[in-house]
Amino acid sequence: MVGDAPGDLQAARAAGALFYPVVPGKEPESWKRFYNEAFDRFLKGQFAGGYEKKLITEFENSLPGKPPWEK
């Protein structure tokens, strides 16, 4: 599953799916990484595990403490 919000990650986990995050503020870079790197890893069975965890950590670290509409 591809997503750009914490709820997307939760939905992927609930469904037992892998998750590719689109990092807020880095959308062009995220899609470029997907095209150049992540999709190939997925097809080769190399996405799950450490690679996916690294992407999710980057995603989670990019999220603000509060959503912009709550400031």
PyRosetta script that sets phi, psi and omega in degrees:
from pyrosetta import init, pose_from_sequence

init()
pose = pose_from_sequence("MVGDAPGDLQAARAAGALFYPVVPGKEPESWKRFYNEAFDRFLKGQFAGGYEKKLITEFENSLPGKPPWEK")
pose.set_psi(1, 142.6)
pose.set_omega(1, 176.4)
pose.set_phi(2, -109.7)
pose.set_psi(2, 136.0)
pose.set_omega(2, 179.0)
pose.set_phi(3, -159.1)
pose.set_psi(3, 169.4)
pose.set_omega(3, -177.9)
pose.set_phi(4, -131.4)
pose.set_psi(4, 19.7)
pose.set_omega(4, -178.1)
pose.set_phi(5, -143.3)
pose.set_psi(5, 154.2)
pose.set_omega(5, 177.9)
pose.set_phi(6, -56.3)
pose.set_psi(6, -35.5)
pose.set_omega(6, 177.9)
pose.set_phi(7, -63.5)
pose.set_psi(7, -31.3)
pose.set_omega(7, 176.4)
pose.set_phi(8, -66.7)
pose.set_psi(8, -41.7)
pose.set_omega(8, 177.5)
pose.set_phi(9, -63.4)
pose.set_psi(9, -43.9)
pose.set_omega(9, 178.5)
pose.set_phi(10, -61.4)
pose.set_psi(10, -41.7)
pose.set_omega(10, 179.0)
pose.set_phi(11, -64.2)
pose.set_psi(11, -40.8)
pose.set_omega(11, 178.4)
pose.set_phi(12, -62.4)
pose.set_psi(12, -44.6)
pose.set_omega(12, 179.5)
pose.set_phi(13, -63.1)
pose.set_psi(13, -43.6)
pose.set_omega(13, 179.9)
pose.set_phi(14, -61.8)
pose.set_psi(14, -32.1)
pose.set_omega(14, -179.6)
pose.set_phi(15, -88.7)
pose.set_psi(15, -4.7)
pose.set_omega(15, -177.7)
pose.set_phi(16, 72.7)
pose.set_psi(16, 26.3)
pose.set_omega(16, -177.4)
pose.set_phi(17, -100.7)
pose.set_psi(17, 156.0)
pose.set_omega(17, 170.1)
pose.set_phi(18, -71.6)
pose.set_psi(18, 159.3)
pose.set_omega(18, -177.0)
pose.set_phi(19, -133.3)
pose.set_psi(19, 127.9)
pose.set_omega(19, 171.7)
pose.set_phi(20, -110.0)
pose.set_psi(20, 114.6)
pose.set_omega(20, -178.9)
pose.set_phi(21, -85.9)
pose.set_psi(21, 138.6)
pose.set_omega(21, 168.9)
pose.set_phi(22, -97.0)
pose.set_psi(22, 112.3)
pose.set_omega(22, -172.4)
pose.set_phi(23, -75.0)
pose.set_psi(23, 124.5)
pose.set_omega(23, 177.9)
pose.set_phi(24, -57.8)
pose.set_psi(24, 132.4)
pose.set_omega(24, -177.9)
pose.set_phi(25, 85.2)
pose.set_psi(25, -11.2)
pose.set_omega(25, 178.9)
pose.set_phi(26, -130.0)
pose.set_psi(26, 38.1)
pose.set_omega(26, -176.8)
pose.set_phi(27, -59.3)
pose.set_psi(27, -49.4)
pose.set_omega(27, 179.5)
pose.set_phi(28, -59.1)
pose.set_psi(28, -40.9)
pose.set_omega(28, 179.6)
pose.set_phi(29, -66.0)
pose.set_psi(29, -38.3)
pose.set_omega(29, 179.4)
pose.set_phi(30, -63.0)
pose.set_psi(30, -45.1)
pose.set_omega(30, -179.6)
pose.set_phi(31, -69.0)
pose.set_psi(31, -34.3)
pose.set_omega(31, 176.8)
pose.set_phi(32, -64.6)
pose.set_psi(32, -43.5)
pose.set_omega(32, 178.0)
pose.set_phi(33, -62.8)
pose.set_psi(33, -40.4)
pose.set_omega(33, 178.5)
pose.set_phi(34, -58.7)
pose.set_psi(34, -48.6)
pose.set_omega(34, -178.1)
pose.set_phi(35, -66.7)
pose.set_psi(35, -44.9)
pose.set_omega(35, -173.5)
pose.set_phi(36, -84.9)
pose.set_psi(36, -18.0)
pose.set_omega(36, -169.6)
pose.set_phi(37, -140.6)
pose.set_psi(37, -58.0)
pose.set_omega(37, -168.3)
pose.set_phi(38, -66.2)
pose.set_psi(38, -43.8)
pose.set_omega(38, -177.2)
pose.set_phi(39, -61.7)
pose.set_psi(39, -41.2)
pose.set_omega(39, 178.2)
pose.set_phi(40, -63.4)
pose.set_psi(40, -42.0)
pose.set_omega(40, 177.3)
pose.set_phi(41, -61.4)
pose.set_psi(41, -40.7)
pose.set_omega(41, 178.2)
pose.set_phi(42, -60.2)
pose.set_psi(42, -48.5)
pose.set_omega(42, -179.2)
pose.set_phi(43, -62.3)
pose.set_psi(43, -32.3)
pose.set_omega(43, -179.2)
pose.set_phi(44, -88.2)
pose.set_psi(44, 0.6)
pose.set_omega(44, -179.4)
pose.set_phi(45, 75.3)
pose.set_psi(45, 24.1)
pose.set_omega(45, -177.2)
pose.set_phi(46, -112.4)
pose.set_psi(46, 14.9)
pose.set_omega(46, -176.7)
pose.set_phi(47, -86.6)
pose.set_psi(47, -45.6)
pose.set_omega(47, -177.1)
pose.set_phi(48, -63.9)
pose.set_psi(48, 152.5)
pose.set_omega(48, 177.2)
pose.set_phi(49, 96.1)
pose.set_psi(49, -133.8)
pose.set_omega(49, -173.6)
pose.set_phi(50, -60.0)
pose.set_psi(50, -38.7)
pose.set_omega(50, -179.1)
pose.set_phi(51, -65.7)
pose.set_psi(51, -50.0)
pose.set_omega(51, 179.0)
pose.set_phi(52, -61.3)
pose.set_psi(52, -42.4)
pose.set_omega(52, -179.9)
pose.set_phi(53, -60.3)
pose.set_psi(53, -41.5)
pose.set_omega(53, 178.5)
pose.set_phi(54, -61.1)
pose.set_psi(54, -43.8)
pose.set_omega(54, 179.9)
pose.set_phi(55, -65.4)
pose.set_psi(55, -41.7)
pose.set_omega(55, -179.7)
pose.set_phi(56, -67.3)
pose.set_psi(56, -38.9)
pose.set_omega(56, 176.9)
pose.set_phi(57, -61.3)
pose.set_psi(57, -44.8)
pose.set_omega(57, 177.1)
pose.set_phi(58, -60.0)
pose.set_psi(58, -42.9)
pose.set_omega(58, 178.3)
pose.set_phi(59, -61.0)
pose.set_psi(59, -51.4)
pose.set_omega(59, -177.9)
pose.set_phi(60, -62.8)
pose.set_psi(60, -37.8)
pose.set_omega(60, 179.0)
pose.set_phi(61, -69.4)
pose.set_psi(61, -19.6)
pose.set_omega(61, -179.8)
pose.set_phi(62, -86.4)
pose.set_psi(62, -14.0)
pose.set_omega(62, -176.5)
pose.set_phi(63, -75.6)
pose.set_psi(63, 139.2)
pose.set_omega(63, 177.6)
pose.set_phi(64, -71.8)
pose.set_psi(64, 158.0)
pose.set_omega(64, 177.1)
pose.set_phi(65, -62.2)
pose.set_psi(65, -35.5)
pose.set_omega(65, 177.6)
pose.set_phi(66, -128.3)
pose.set_psi(66, 144.8)
pose.set_omega(66, 174.3)
pose.set_phi(67, -62.0)
pose.set_psi(67, 148.7)
pose.set_omega(67, -177.7)
pose.set_phi(68, -55.0)
pose.set_psi(68, -32.6)
pose.set_omega(68, -177.8)
pose.set_phi(69, -75.6)
pose.set_psi(69, -8.2)
pose.set_omega(69, 178.5)
pose.set_phi(70, -99.4)
pose.set_psi(70, 3.1)
pose.set_omega(70, -178.3)
pose.set_phi(71, -76.9)
pose.dump_pdb("model.pdb")
